[in-house]
Amino acid sequence: MDINEIKMRCNRLNNDLRIALSTMDKKDSVFFIKNQIKELQDLCPHKINEMYDFSNDNECPYCGKKFSH
């Protein structure tokens, strides 16, 4: 999975999460979506190449992972 596919899937999952939260979905869907987002964040390299490494920033623009420095 390349970085563009990760970005598109994260955007779709975040949208699904907003919908589940706005409808106050009490099923396991919120938990399931959050776990899928975390899995994608683990797969994301957080960089395009050696010149564009986003792990030094506050957040990855592709997967949305927040970095603590």
C-alpha positions in Angstrom: 0.0 0.0 0.0 1.5 3.3 -1.0 1.2 6.6 0.8 -1.6 8.0 -1.5 -3.7 4.9 -0.8 -3.1 5.3 3.0 -4.2 9.0 2.7 -7.4 8.1 0.8 -8.3 5.2 3.2 -7.6 7.4 6.3 -9.8 10.2 4.9 -12.6 7.6 4.3 -12.2 6.1 7.7 -12.2 9.5 9.4 -15.4 10.4 7.5 -17.0 7.0 8.7 -15.9 7.8 12.2 -17.6 11.3 12.1 -20.8 9.7 10.9 -20.7 7.0 13.5 -20.1 9.5 16.3 -22.7 12.0 15.0 -25.4 9.3 15.0 -24.2 8.2 18.5 -23.7 4.7 17.2 -23.3 2.5 20.3 -22.2 -0.6 18.3 -18.6 -1.6 18.0 -18.2 0.3 14.8 -16.5 3.3 16.5 -14.0 1.0 18.1 -13.5 -0.9 14.9 -12.9 2.3 12.8 -10.4 3.7 15.4 -8.5 0.4 15.3 -8.3 0.5 11.5 -7.0 4.1 11.6 -4.3 3.0 14.1 -3.3 0.1 11.9 -3.0 2.4 8.9 -0.9 4.8 11.0 1.5 1.9 11.8 1.8 1.1 8.1 2.4 4.7 7.0 6.1 5.5 6.5 5.4 9.2 7.5 7.8 10.3 4.7 7.9 10.6 0.9 11.7 10.4 0.7 14.6 11.4 2.9 14.0 15.1 2.2 10.4 15.0 3.2 10.2 13.2 6.5 7.1 14.2 8.4 8.1 12.5 11.7 9.8 15.7 12.8 6.5 17.6 12.4 3.5 17.6 14.8 1.3 15.5 12.6 1.7 13.3 9.5 -0.3 14.9 6.6 -1.1 11.5 5.1 -2.3 9.4 8.0 -3.0 12.0 10.7 -0.7 10.4 13.3 0.3 12.9 16.0 3.9 12.9 17.0 5.1 13.9 20.5 8.5 15.6 20.7 
